[in-house]
């Protein structure tokens, strides 16, 4: 089990590991100590997933290119 | 008129032109005659000098005509001239007197029908496929939940709206739009530049680099969508490090970019669906995982608890562990009193063996023999004494006649004293011997009583007797005419004639039945 800091994980990584944790735990042949660790890890991962899901917000901008070819952004609204 | 001109050579009277005059004349005729022509032919060699003008050859199986597209016209072209493409070029023929050349100045160039365009597309496709641009191994996976989505499309119109709407419904996301022309000759260049431009951005920079690109355009004619069939677009797409979803035209339209992109969406809306998951489904999923974890954990604990209980049940009870030892102890302790009794019995027998020889008569005979011995010795002692006295009297008489009486008297007195002393010590020795025998007899009698069966009677045992005999077996008891039970305080007749109770002082040696 990788002990990556859960708070730095991408949603996808957290999701994948959470699924692994769940299937490990459901396999039933894990030692009790490990199952407790898995349980705690699973709770952290689930929290991370939910955080990532809840912090999602829409932000739309368009690329602008000035005369010197420099890139910029301007917000887009009303689409 | 012929007579007036004295010139034998035919044609000598034709007007003469200077080179420039004829060039101008040709120019006037050609440009006048071909000021607007449509020429169908295959594009041959194409060159793009820095000037921005575009030079190309139009050819068929016999002839070639040079053509030029001035840079002002080049930007209006619907398709990008490409070698091998069958086209219909519209324009005018101009001549270039300086080099004795003529060329077609192209104002518009169109594919010579859809068939020609498709044939060219197939050729291009085959070439790119041979280069491996369509290989599945080159395709990158689409991120499950992109942080920033770069959308390359027209900033106005239904396409971007459809994409944003669908993203909003599924998973509100950060979107960067790179505005491009989605048709016309600029389209291919714009799209290729946008793809390269997004890839050139740095992650977390002032303009952040997206982790997913969508190239989108609504439906249109083959010509409208042609920009997405261009090789530069296909190559830019293949070169993109950022995963790219193509969504050009309607479901039935397939453009070259669709072969190269990492994922092809049938419509812009579908591209949004491929780009992001549905948030509420994921929230539900996360909740499900949480429930599954809790359930699995509780199953773990229940299983273990059950196993513990099962094991506890099969674990032998502490009592059961010692049950055989306990039984052995019980048996042994049951046998202990009997063994003790048997031991006492055995010791008793030994005492009987020893005390059997110890009878009063035996003691008495010892005393008697000692007494008779004494009786025998006593008269002899007296007569011996008398004899000795007489002997000494005689001797005295014999000697007194010649001895002074005083001397004799003293001797007599001495003799008398010695006699008394001897008689006294004899008596003392005899008395002491008799007394010691009596003490020993008394001791033995006490020992006998202590060890006798009478004491046993006091502890609750009884002796069954028939007459003077002792009954030790049921057989004997059945055949006995008289039965008496001896208790510690006397005898009780239970069968036959009662006999006077009498304390027996002589127990039988055979008393095994008592135990």
Interface residues (C-beta under 8 A of the other chain):
Chain A: X10 X11 X12 X15 X18 X19 X21 X22 X25 X26 X28 X30 X32 X35 X36 X38 X39 X42 X43 X46 X49 X50 X52 X53 X54 X56 X57 X58 X59 X60 X61 X62 X63 X71 X72 X73 X76 X79
Chain B: X143 X144 X145 X155 X160 X161 X164 X167 X168 X171 X172 X173 X174 X175 X176 X177 X178 X179 X194 X197 X201 X206 X207 X279 X282 X283 X285 X286 X289 X290 X292 X293 X296 X297 X299 X300 X303 X304
